[in-house]
Amino acid sequence: MLRIEDLTVEVAGRTVIKDLTLEVPKGETHVLFGPNGSGKSTLIKTIVGFSDYRVVKGRIYFKDRDITDMPINERIRLGIGVAFQNPPALRGVKLKDLVSGFLGRAGDELASLTRALNISNEFLERDLNVNFSGGEVKRSEILQLLAQRPEFVLIDEPDSGVDVENLERIGKVLNSYLSGSTGLLITHTGHILRYLNATKGHVIIHGTIACSGNPLRILTQILHEGYGWCEKCLLMGMRELH
């Protein structure tokens, strides 16, 4: 469903993504690991089409269509949905109004999602992300994402700044949705993998994919040896870890 070929991206004149190739087939959930500053969030924003992220080489394909130069709104209409790590606060925009706009008259679906994410009616009436805690921001982002019913989800660190109870809720809701969809999730800690069945993992180092393979095996290696182990994989050209 998503295919990235030999991608190089510049941000403010600096190369952040370099010669990156990645494929996420339909029906699979892939996880992207990497240290801070490795290019994880840059990759997400490039796929979505942020104008500050300039593709200088390579192509991005979604459902066999070249979307490299496509505007953000057209990419979203094709079926891409995104949940950001640090979304903006919007005063005067109620969470309920925004989500209801996505769902239309599907009141039962809204009730089901809010119940699963433990979101109250009072919470729905609040201005979007204004004075939200870390866990509230994540639950709000996931609610908005799933209300759009995307075919392909991009999620930037769903386990960042979330307590154990909310992480379990978010993980189970995402796992249920992704069982019939496709997605790419960024995780720095790997905590989301306690509740989410990922198909494949990838490690990004210095803006390129260092290795790919079983996500739990990769996470175990990172926890035991750190990302220095991934640096060795990159230098040795060992791209698949089983």
N, C-alpha and C positions, 0 to 999 in steps of 0.2 A: 504493500500500500504506500509506503514511503521509501524512496530510494535517493540517496545522496551520493554523488559521484565526484571525487577528487576536489572537494570544496575548500577554498581559501577565502577567508573573510577578514576585512579590515574594519577597525573601529577607531575613529579619530586618528587615522593614519597609521595605526599600529596593527600588525598582523596578529590576530587572536586565534583563528581557526586556520589550520594549514594542512592541505592535501588530505582532508578527511573523507572517508568513504564509509557509508553505513546503510543498512537495509533493514526495514521492519515489515515483514510480510503480514498480510491480512490475517486477523484473528490471533496475533501474538502480542504479548506484553513484554517490552524490553526495558531494562533498567540501565541508566548511565551513571557510573561512579566517576569520581575524580577529585583531586585536591582543590582547594580554593584557588581561583585564578587560572584554572586549566582550560576554560572555555565552555563549560556546561551551559550556563545561562545564555551565553552568546549564541550557542547553537540553537537553542529554543527560539530566541528572538529572531534569528535569521530565518528559520523555518517559517515562522509566523509572518515575516516580511517587514520588520521595523526598518525604517529608511536609514537610520544611523549605522546600520550593520551592512557594509558594502561587500557584495560578492565580487571578488576580483578574478576568480577562476572556479570552474566546476559548475555543476547543475544540481537542482533539487526537483525531484519528480514526486507527484502525489497522484495516486490512481492512474499512473501512466501519462499524466499531463505534466509538462514542464511549467513549474510555478516560480522559477527563479526570479523572474521580473514581474510577477503578478502582484497587484495591490493587496493589502491585508484583507479588505472586505471580500474580495473574490476568493481568497484562500479559505476564509471562514465559511463562505457559502458552499464551497466544495465539500465541507465536512470536517474541517480541522477545528478543534476546541483547545483552549489553553487555560491553565490555572497558574498564575504567577506567584513567585515567592513573596514579593513585596508590592502588592497592588496599591494604587493610590486611594486616598480617602476622598469621598465625594459628598460634600454637604448638600442637603436638599434632595438627594436621591435615596429613596427608601429601598432597602433590600427587597422587600415584598413586591414593590412596583416593578423593579427590574426583572426579577424572576418570573413574575406573572406575565410580563411582556414576552418572555421566552416560551412559556408554557401555554399561553392563550387561555382557553377555558378548561384546561386539564387540571382541575382542582384536586382530584384524587391523587394525581401524580405528585403534586406539590406537597400534599399531606404526607404521602409515603416517604418522600425524600427528607422532609423536615423531621419526621419521626425517627428515621434511621440515623440522622445526624444530630439528634437531640437539639433541634432548633425550635425555640418557642415563638409564639405569636408576637410577644413583646420584642424579641430579637429581630423579627422580620420588619418591625415598624421603625427600626433604628436607621439613621443615615449610614450609607455604605462605608464601612471600614473606619468610621469616626470613633476614636477611643476604643476600638476593638482590641482584645487581647490577642496573643499569638494564635491560640487555639480557635478563637472566634473568627479570625481572618481566614484560617485554613478551611474551616467548615463553611464559611460564606463563599469562598472561592470554589470549593467542590460542589456546593449547591448550585451556583451559577453555571458551572461547567456542565454538570449533568442535566440541568434544565434545558440546555441548548441541544441535547441529544446528538453530540458529534459522533462521526464515524471513527475519528482518530483523535485521541487525547494526548496533549502535551502537559505534563505536570512538573513544575519546578519545586523540588524539595517539599513534598507533602508532609514529611516528618520533622521539619525544622520548627522549633519553638512550640511544639505540641506536647501536652502531658500524656501520660500513658493511657488514660481512659479515652481521651479524644482521639489518640492515634489509633486505638483499636477500632473505634467507630469509623473513622475515615478509611482505614485499611480495608475493613470488611465491605463498606459501601463501594469502594473502588474495585475491589476484587469481584464483587457481584456484577458490576457494570461491565468490567473488562472481560468477563467470561463470554460476552457476546459482541465485543468490540475490539479495537486495536489501540495500542498506546506506547508512548515513550515517557518514562518517569526518571527524573533526576533525583538521586539521593546521595547525601554526603555521609550519613551515618549508617544507612542500611536498615534502620529500625522498621521501616514500612514492610520489609520482607517477612516479618513475623506474621503478617495478616494477608499478604498479597502473593498470589502464585505467579511469579514472573517466568517467562519462557527463556529469556536469554539476557545476559549482562554484558556490558561493555565498559572499558576503562578509558577515559580520555586524559591524555598527558600532553602538555605543551600544544594543545589545540588539535591533536590527532588521536585516532583510536590506537591505543597501545596493545590491547588484547580483548578478546571476546570469549564467552563460554558460559558455563553453568553459573548463574548469579550467586547462589549460595556458596559455591566453591570460591568464586572470586572474592566475595565478602570475607570469607574465612581467611584467605591469604592476606587480604589487606589488614584485617584486624591483628593477625600474627606478625606480619612483616612490614606493614605500612605501605605507602605508595612507592617507596624505593624499590620494592619488588616489581612494580609495574614499569618503572623506569628500565629495569633490566630486561623485561619482556620486550620493550620498545627497541632497545639497543640490539637485542639478539634476534629480532624479527619473529618472535614467537607470538603469533597473533591469535591462536585458538587455545583455550584452556578447557579441558574436559573434566 
